[in-house]
């Protein structure tokens, strides 16, 4: 009984903490909507569609879910935050921020197994960006999905100056979304640890 009380207490704490985290880091012009995403029952609290019209992401902190867009013709994927494994900001091939799951171990292993794919994708998308006037900023989102584990959300891909208005706006938006996902990753880790502790406690209680 105490374990269930502890679990629901932690879930409530994580939910409130997550909402406060997102409120603090939400830009004034963040895209929000009270309507369901077409073809789904998902109501986003925040949403961003990539500049290339392909990758996009939406979150609902209350239901602990994320929604991923891969193309205009593909049905969005709705996943629990427990399937969110990593978030990385990439600028011209350089990793500026990297949030990753640390629990449970099987998800950490899954994420590491897809590191070569992630690095190869970064290299192919950002090839030459640091050697010319083209600037590219992406957010790489890793999820526990066997078919499509890596989603790329593009924030900037054009000839412009680093430090200019367009560059700084894109970097600010990408950083905001990295913070949002990083906060959800921390919540998912905490939930996984609590569930693991509850399972271990149940096994101990039923042991002869």
C-alpha positions as CSV (number, residue, x, y, z in Angstrom):
1,X,0.0,0.0,0.0
2,X,2.8,2.4,0.9
3,X,4.5,1.7,-2.4
4,X,1.4,2.8,-4.4
5,X,1.1,5.9,-2.3
6,X,4.7,6.7,-2.9
7,X,4.3,6.0,-6.7
8,X,1.3,8.3,-7.1
9,X,3.0,10.9,-5.0
10,X,6.0,10.9,-7.2
11,X,3.9,11.0,-10.3
12,X,2.0,14.1,-9.0
13,X,5.3,15.7,-8.1
14,X,6.9,15.0,-11.5
15,X,3.8,16.3,-13.3
16,X,3.7,19.6,-11.3
17,X,7.5,20.0,-11.7
18,X,7.3,19.3,-15.4
19,X,4.5,21.9,-15.9
20,X,6.5,24.5,-14.0
21,X,9.6,23.7,-16.0
22,X,7.9,24.2,-19.3
23,X,6.1,27.4,-18.2
24,X,9.4,28.9,-17.2
25,X,11.1,28.0,-20.5
26,X,8.2,28.7,-22.8
27,X,8.8,31.6,-25.2
28,X,6.0,34.2,-25.5
29,X,5.3,33.2,-29.1
30,X,5.4,29.4,-28.6
31,X,3.0,27.6,-30.9
32,X,0.1,26.2,-28.7
33,X,-3.3,24.9,-29.5
34,X,-6.4,23.5,-27.7
35,X,-7.4,21.5,-30.8
36,X,-6.6,17.9,-31.5
37,X,-3.9,17.2,-34.1
38,X,-5.7,16.0,-37.2
39,X,-6.1,12.2,-37.3
40,X,-5.3,11.8,-33.6
41,X,-6.7,12.4,-30.1
42,X,-3.6,14.3,-29.2
43,X,-4.0,17.9,-27.9
44,X,-0.6,19.6,-27.8
45,X,0.4,22.2,-25.2
46,X,3.3,23.1,-27.4
47,X,4.1,22.2,-31.0
48,X,6.8,23.0,-33.6
49,X,7.0,22.0,-37.2
50,X,10.5,22.0,-38.8
51,X,11.5,24.6,-41.4
52,X,11.9,21.8,-44.0
53,X,8.2,20.7,-43.5
54,X,9.3,17.2,-42.6
55,X,10.2,16.7,-38.9
56,X,8.0,18.2,-36.2
57,X,7.3,17.6,-32.5
58,X,4.5,18.3,-30.1
59,X,4.2,17.7,-26.4
60,X,1.5,17.4,-23.7
61,X,3.0,17.7,-20.3
62,X,-0.3,16.8,-18.5
63,X,-0.7,13.4,-20.2
64,X,3.1,12.7,-20.3
65,X,3.0,12.2,-24.1
66,X,4.9,13.4,-27.2
67,X,3.8,13.5,-30.8
68,X,6.3,13.1,-33.6
69,X,5.8,14.2,-37.3
70,X,8.0,12.7,-40.0
71,X,6.3,14.0,-43.1
72,X,3.0,15.6,-44.2
73,X,1.8,12.3,-45.6
74,X,2.6,10.1,-42.6
75,X,0.4,9.6,-39.6
76,X,1.9,11.3,-36.5
77,X,3.3,8.9,-33.9
78,X,2.1,9.4,-30.3
79,X,4.5,8.0,-27.6
80,X,4.6,8.1,-23.8
81,X,7.5,10.1,-22.4
82,X,8.9,6.8,-21.2
83,X,9.8,6.1,-24.8
84,X,11.8,9.3,-25.1
85,X,15.5,8.5,-24.9
86,X,17.5,11.5,-26.1
87,X,17.6,15.1,-27.3
88,X,20.5,16.8,-29.0
89,X,21.1,20.2,-30.5
90,X,23.3,20.1,-33.5
91,X,24.8,23.3,-35.0
92,X,26.9,22.8,-38.2
93,X,27.8,19.3,-37.1
94,X,28.7,20.3,-33.6
95,X,26.8,18.9,-30.6
96,X,25.9,21.8,-28.4
97,X,23.6,20.0,-25.9
98,X,22.9,16.3,-25.3
99,X,20.3,15.0,-22.9
100,X,20.0,11.2,-22.5
101,X,18.2,8.6,-20.5
102,X,20.1,6.9,-17.7
103,X,17.5,4.3,-16.7
104,X,16.4,1.6,-17.3
105,X,19.5,-0.2,-18.6
106,X,17.8,-1.8,-21.6
107,X,16.8,1.6,-23.0
108,X,20.3,3.0,-22.4
109,X,21.7,0.0,-24.4
110,X,19.1,0.6,-27.2
111,X,20.2,4.3,-27.4
112,X,23.9,3.4,-27.6
113,X,23.2,0.8,-30.3
114,X,21.8,3.6,-32.5
115,X,24.7,6.1,-31.8
116,X,26.5,5.2,-35.1
117,X,23.3,5.8,-37.1
118,X,22.9,9.2,-35.3
119,X,26.5,10.2,-36.0
120,X,26.2,9.2,-39.6
121,X,23.0,11.2,-40.0
122,X,24.6,14.3,-38.4
123,X,27.6,14.0,-40.8
124,X,25.4,13.7,-43.9
125,X,23.0,16.5,-43.0
126,X,25.7,18.9,-41.8
127,X,28.4,18.1,-44.3
128,X,30.1,21.4,-45.4
129,X,27.9,23.7,-43.2
130,X,30.9,24.8,-41.1
131,X,33.0,25.5,-44.2
132,X,30.7,28.0,-46.0
133,X,28.1,30.6,-45.2
134,X,25.3,28.1,-44.8
135,X,24.1,27.7,-41.2
136,X,22.2,24.6,-40.1
137,X,20.6,23.9,-36.7
138,X,18.8,20.7,-35.9
139,X,17.3,18.9,-32.9
140,X,17.8,15.2,-32.9
141,X,15.2,13.3,-31.0
142,X,15.8,9.6,-30.1
143,X,12.9,7.4,-29.1
144,X,12.4,3.7,-28.3
145,X,11.1,2.9,-31.8
146,X,12.6,0.0,-33.7
147,X,11.6,1.3,-37.2
148,X,12.3,5.1,-36.8
149,X,14.4,5.7,-33.6
150,X,15.7,9.1,-34.8
151,X,13.7,12.1,-35.7
152,X,15.4,15.3,-37.0
153,X,13.6,18.6,-36.5
154,X,15.2,21.4,-38.5
155,X,15.3,25.0,-37.2
156,X,17.6,26.6,-39.7
157,X,19.2,25.7,-43.0
158,X,20.2,28.7,-45.1
159,X,23.0,31.1,-45.9
160,X,23.1,33.6,-43.0
161,X,25.6,34.9,-40.5
162,X,26.1,33.2,-37.2
163,X,25.0,35.6,-34.6
164,X,22.6,37.3,-36.9
165,X,18.9,37.8,-36.2
166,X,17.7,34.7,-38.1
167,X,20.4,32.6,-36.6
168,X,19.8,33.7,-33.0
169,X,16.0,33.3,-33.3
170,X,16.5,29.7,-34.6
171,X,19.0,28.9,-31.9
172,X,16.7,30.2,-29.2
173,X,13.8,28.1,-30.4
174,X,15.9,25.0,-30.7
175,X,17.3,25.5,-27.3
176,X,13.9,25.9,-25.8
177,X,12.7,22.6,-27.3
178,X,15.9,20.9,-26.1
179,X,15.1,22.1,-22.6
180,X,11.5,20.9,-22.8
181,X,12.6,17.4,-24.0
182,X,15.4,17.3,-21.5
183,X,12.9,18.0,-18.7
184,X,10.7,15.2,-20.0
185,X,13.7,12.8,-20.2
186,X,14.4,13.5,-16.5
187,X,10.8,12.8,-15.6
188,X,10.9,9.6,-17.5
189,X,14.0,8.5,-15.7
190,X,12.4,9.3,-12.3
191,X,9.2,7.3,-13.3
192,X,11.3,4.4,-14.4
193,X,13.2,4.3,-11.1
194,X,10.1,4.4,-9.0
195,X,8.5,1.6,-11.1
196,X,11.7,-0.4,-10.7
197,X,11.7,0.1,-6.9
198,X,8.0,-0.9,-6.7
199,X,8.6,-4.1,-8.7
200,X,11.6,-5.0,-6.5
201,X,9.6,-4.3,-3.3
202,X,6.7,-6.5,-4.6
203,X,9.1,-9.3,-5.3
204,X,10.6,-9.0,-1.8
205,X,7.1,-9.0,-0.1
206,X,6.0,-12.2,-1.9
207,X,9.3,-14.0,-1.4
208,X,9.1,-16.9,1.2
